[in-house]
Amino acid sequence: MRLSDLAKGSTVLLGVIVAGYLSTTYVDQRFAEPKVSKWAAPASTSACVDSTGSWKNWPWPNVPALSPKCD
């Protein structure tokens, strides 16, 4: 193994690590639930179907099967 091969391999490995970290940070900022104060009123955060058949607390376009009915 030559020194140039080691440098290329190290650069690729470092690039993969940095890309993984940045994508994880992006996903955490984009899709994580917002932090709520412990003094805030409790809210239902689980997805459910109301009496009209529409979804509540479900922001994504896909829907889970066998979802519970809302209270």
C-alpha positions as CSV (number, residue, x, y, z in Angstrom):
1,M,0.0,0.0,0.0
2,R,1.4,3.3,-1.0
3,L,1.0,6.5,1.0
4,S,-1.3,8.0,-1.7
5,D,-3.7,5.0,-1.4
6,L,-3.8,5.5,2.4
7,A,-4.5,9.2,2.0
8,K,-7.4,8.5,-0.5
9,G,-8.9,5.9,1.7
10,S,-8.7,8.1,4.8
11,T,-10.3,11.0,2.9
12,V,-13.2,8.8,1.7
13,L,-13.7,7.4,5.2
14,L,-13.7,10.9,6.7
15,G,-16.1,12.1,4.0
16,V,-18.5,9.3,4.8
17,I,-18.4,10.0,8.5
18,V,-19.0,13.8,8.0
19,A,-21.9,13.0,5.5
20,G,-23.5,10.6,8.0
21,Y,-23.2,13.2,10.8
22,L,-24.7,16.0,8.7
23,S,-27.6,13.8,7.5
24,T,-28.4,12.7,11.1
25,T,-28.4,16.4,12.2
26,Y,-30.7,17.4,9.3
27,V,-33.1,14.6,10.1
28,D,-33.2,15.4,13.8
29,Q,-33.9,19.1,13.1
30,R,-36.4,18.4,10.4
31,F,-38.5,15.5,11.8
32,A,-38.0,15.4,15.5
33,E,-40.9,16.4,17.7
34,P,-40.7,19.9,19.1
35,K,-39.8,20.1,22.8
36,V,-42.7,21.0,25.0
37,S,-42.4,22.7,28.4
38,K,-43.2,20.4,31.3
39,W,-45.7,23.1,32.4
40,A,-47.7,23.0,29.1
41,A,-51.1,21.4,29.0
42,P,-50.9,17.8,28.0
43,A,-52.0,17.1,24.4
44,S,-52.7,13.8,22.6
45,T,-49.8,13.1,20.3
46,S,-50.8,9.7,19.0
47,A,-52.3,9.3,15.6
48,C,-56.0,8.4,15.5
49,V,-59.1,8.5,13.2
50,D,-62.0,10.7,14.2
51,S,-65.7,9.9,13.6
52,T,-65.6,11.5,10.1
53,G,-62.7,9.2,9.1
54,S,-60.1,11.9,8.9
55,W,-56.7,11.7,10.6
56,K,-55.7,13.6,13.7
57,N,-52.1,14.1,14.8
58,W,-50.6,12.5,11.7
59,P,-48.5,15.0,9.6
60,W,-47.3,12.5,7.0
61,P,-49.1,11.4,3.8
62,N,-48.9,7.7,4.5
63,V,-51.2,6.3,7.1
64,P,-50.7,3.3,9.4
65,A,-53.1,0.4,9.1
66,L,-55.5,-0.5,12.0
67,S,-55.3,2.9,13.6
68,P,-57.2,3.5,16.8
69,K,-60.3,5.7,17.0
70,C,-60.0,9.1,18.7
71,D,-61.6,9.6,22.1
